[in-house]
Amino acid sequence: MRIATLALLSLVSALTCAGQAGFSPEALDRSVNPCTNFYQFACGGWMKANPIPADQSTWGRFNELDERNKSILRDILETSAAKKTRTAVEQKIGDYYQACMDEKGIDAKGIAPLKPMLDRINALKDKKELTGELIRLHQAVVDVMFNLTSGQDFKNAQEVIAQLDQGGIGLPERDYYFKDDEKSKGIRKAYVAHVAKMFELAGDKADIAAKKADTVMKLETALAKGHLDVVSRRDPQLLDHRMPVKDLVALAPSIDWAQYLPAMGAKEATLNVAVPEAFKALDAQIRAVPLDDWKVYLFWHVIHSASPLMPKAFGDENFSFYGRTLTGAKEQRPRWKRCVQFVDGDLGEALGRRYVELTFGEKGKDRTLAMVQALEKALAEDIDKLDWMTPETKKKALEKLHSISNKIGFPEKWRDYSALDIKQGDAVGNSFRANTFEFRRQMAKIGKPVDKNEWFMSPPTVNAYYDPQNNNINFPAGILQPPFYDNKMDDAVNFGAIGAVIGHELTHGFDDQGSQFDAKGNLANWWTEKDMKEFQRRTECFEKQYASYTATEELKLNGKLTLGENTADNGGLRIAYMALANTIAGRSLGKTDGFTPEQRLFLGWGQIWCQNQRAEVARLRAQTDPHSPGEARVNGTVTNMPEFQKAFACTEGQPMVAGANACRAW
C-alpha cells in the first residue's frame, strides 16, 4: 500500500542555505495582489532570489532544509570515517561513506565487483535456471521481472504476508512505454540510447550494444503491458488479491514457485499478488522470449542497479538519462551529496541516531506533540460540525481519528545493523550487502506481529507520512525545523507551516484512499452509502479543480493522480486555521511585519511551498507524482477558503475567490 506523504524529494537534493526562518518578508512580491495570485505574493521575492542550481531539477524550501541536513550528516560521516577508535555504528557508517567517496579506487576496479553476478547470468543454459537466478538477484534487490516484499494484509492489518507486485522496468512507470506524444517518443529513444551506452561501457561493441538495448526495450514494453498505471495504483481495492500459492502457480507456471518462495522466506500458504495481470504478462514472455534475450535483460538490470557506485563513466551516463533527460538537471550532484544519500538510504537509523542527538532531542518532540493534539482537536470539531455527513458515519470517523497514533522525531527502538558487513574499499559490495540485509529483514516479518513502532523514513528525512494500515502519522526530526517549525516564530506562522503539515497527514486518513481503511487499518467500508456518494461528489470537485491547473506548457495536472494530496492540503490548512483560532482565542494580538495572525498563517503555508523547477521535472512529476506543484498547492487551497478571502479582504470575481464553486470535503 502506498504511504501518503507530504512531499516527494527522491528526485531532488539541495544547496546550502543556513539559518532559514519560518517566514520572511523578503520572500514576498508586494507588487502582486494576494487576491490575484497568492503564491506569487508569498513567494515571488524568494523565487527571484533563488534560481535553480545547476545540479538540481527543483529548488524549494524543502531543498534548503534538506541541504542543511545533508551538511550535518556529512560532518557526522567524515568524523566517523576519520576516527581511529570507533564504535560499531561509526565503523559501519564511516566505512560505507569512505568507500563511496573513493572514486579512484572504484575506477581502478572497473566492473570487477559485478563480475560474479554477470558471469552467472551469462552461464545460464536453460530457462529452468531462471528461477535460481531470480532468487539471487531479488535477494540483492535487483529489480527484475517483479518485486517481492512483506506487508500487512489489506483485510487483516494485524497479519503480515508475502506481497508480490509488478516491477522490472527501467522507465518511471507503465505509460512511459505507450504514450504517443513526441516528448514521450523522445524519452523512449533516449532511454534505448542510454541502455546501449551502458552495454558499451560494459565492454560491448556499438552495434552489439544497440541490438541489446532494443532487446531490453522490447521485453520491458511487453512486461509493462500487464502493469497498472500510477492512477489505478492509488485504489487499494485494485491491489488486493490475496490468493493461495496454487493460484499464483496457475498465473505464472513458468517460474518454479516451489523453489522460489521458500528460498525467499515466503513459506506461507497464501500471499497477495497485487497485479495479477503483470504475472500473466511475465509468464507469457518467459515462454515466448529466447533465453539469450532474458540474459541480456538481466545483465542490463544488474548494471543499472549498481551504476551509481560504479566507475565514473557509468555514473555519468546514469545521470545523463535519469538526471538530465528526465529531470532537467544540468550537472551531476557533488559526490559527497550522493554518498550521504546512499548511507542514509542503507544505514538510515544508524546515521540518524547521531543526527537526532545533534539536532532534535525530547523538547522538540514535546513541542510537536502539543501541536498535533491541537490539530486533532480541531479535526474532531470539524467532523462533528459537518452538515453533509450522517451521525452514523461521523461516529466511525471520530473513532478512526481518536485511534490515530503519533510518531514524532525518531524511533523508540533503533534498528540493529550488527549483522550487516560493511567493508572498507568495497562500495558496490556494501550496497548489495545492505540490500540483502534489508530484504531479509523485511521477509522475516512474515507471520510475526506487526511492529507499529517501525519507521519507514529515516530521522533526517525532510518529509512526513500517514500510514493507513497502521493508522498513524509520522514526522521525522528532519522536517521539524525552520521553515516548517521555528521556535522563534509566532503561533500563526507555525500553525500555517508545520501545523498545516500535521493537518495534511491527519486528513490523509480521510482522503479518497485513507477513507477506505477503518480505525484498525483494515480495508473495510465504514461509510453509509449516502455519505460515501456525497464524499465522492466533494472529492470530484477537487479532481476537476486541480485538473484545470497547468504543469508545463503542454501538460495539465492529473486531478485523479493528485486527488489524495490535494484533499489533504485543503483539509490540513483548514484545520490548522481552526487550531490557531482555538489557540489564540481571547487574546488581543496586533500585526507582526504588517500582517494579522490570520494573514501570517496563510503566509506560513504559502512560503513552505516556494519553489522553482525545470520543465523536464515538471513534466515527469505531472505523470508520476501524486503531489501537485507548489503554486497549485498554495493557490488551490486558499481559493477554497472563505477564511483566506476574509483575511486579505478579497472580493467576488478575484482569482483567489472560488465563491460558490469552492471545493470542500473536510
Number of C-alpha atoms within 10 A of each C-alpha: 18 13 15 24 22 22 18 15 15 7 16 20 23 26 20 14 13 10 11 16 15 26 28 17 14 13 20 22 20 15 10 15 15 23 23 16 18 27 27 25 22 30 27 23 19 23 19 12 11 16 14 20 15 13 20 25 26 27 23 25 23 25 21 22 28 25 20 19 20 24 17 17 22 18 13 20 25 17 14 22 21 14 12 8 9 14 9 12 19 22 21 27 24 26 25 30 28 23 23 28 20 16 17 10 15 22 15 10 13 17 20 13 16 17 11 10 17 18 11 12 22 14 10 17 12 10 18 13 15 20 17 16 17 19 16 16 20 20 20 21 22 23 21 21 24 18 15 23 21 23 22 24 23 24 15 14 22 20 16 22 26 27 23 21 19 24 20 20 23 21 18 14 16 22 19 20 21 13 12 11 8 9 11 15 15 12 17 18 12 16 20 21 17 20 26 25 21 23 25 16 19 16 12 15 13 14 11 13 23 20 14 23 24 15 19 26 21 16 22 23 20 18 26 26 17 18 23 21 16 18 17 14 17 21 16 17 14 13 19 19 17 19 13 14 19 13 14 21 15 11 20 21 17 18 22 15 16 13 12 18 16 11 14 19 18 22 17 14 11 17 23 25 25 22 19 23 19 25 27 17 18 27 19 17 17 19 13 9 13 12 18 16 15 21 21 20 24 26 23 22 21 20 22 20 18 21 21 22 25 25 20 16 15 24 17 16 19 20 22 20 18 18 24 20 17 24 25 23 26 17 16 17 18 9 13 17 18 19 22 24 19 18 24 23 16 22 22 20 26 22 25 24 18 18 21 19 10 11 15 18 14 13 9 17 18 13 14 20 16 10 22 22 14 22 27 21 17 22 25 17 15 16 20 16 11 13 9 13 20 14 13 12 18 20 15 15 23 16 15 20 23 13 16 21 14 17 19 23 26 27 18 11 10 13 14 11 18 10 8 16 13 22 16 18 19 20 27 23 20 24 23 19 18 23 20 20 19 19 20 17 13 16 20 16 21 22 17 11 12 16 11 14 15 14 19 13 21 24 28 28 22 26 23 26 23 26 22 28 27 22 25 21 24 23 28 26 25 26 23 26 19 24 26 28 25 19 13 10 14 15 20 26 27 28 32 35 31 28 30 29 29 31 31 32 27 29 28 30 30 24 25 20 21 24 22 20 25 25 23 18 26 20 23 15 12 20 20 12 11 12 17 16 12 14 21 14 14 17 23 17 18 26 22 16 19 21 19 13 18 17 23 16 9 7 14 16 28 25 24 20 23 23 28 26 25 28 25 30 27 27 27 27 28 26 30 32 25 20 27 24 17 14 15 13 10 8 8 6 10 9 11 11 8 10 14 15 22 21 21 25 28 28 28 27 33 26 30 24 22 25 22 21 19 16 17 18 24 25 21 18 21 22 22 19 20 26 24 26 23 20 22 21 20 27 21 25 28 27 24 22 20 15 17 24 22 12 16 17 10 18 13 12 11 16 15 25 22 18 16 8 11 18 24 17 22 19
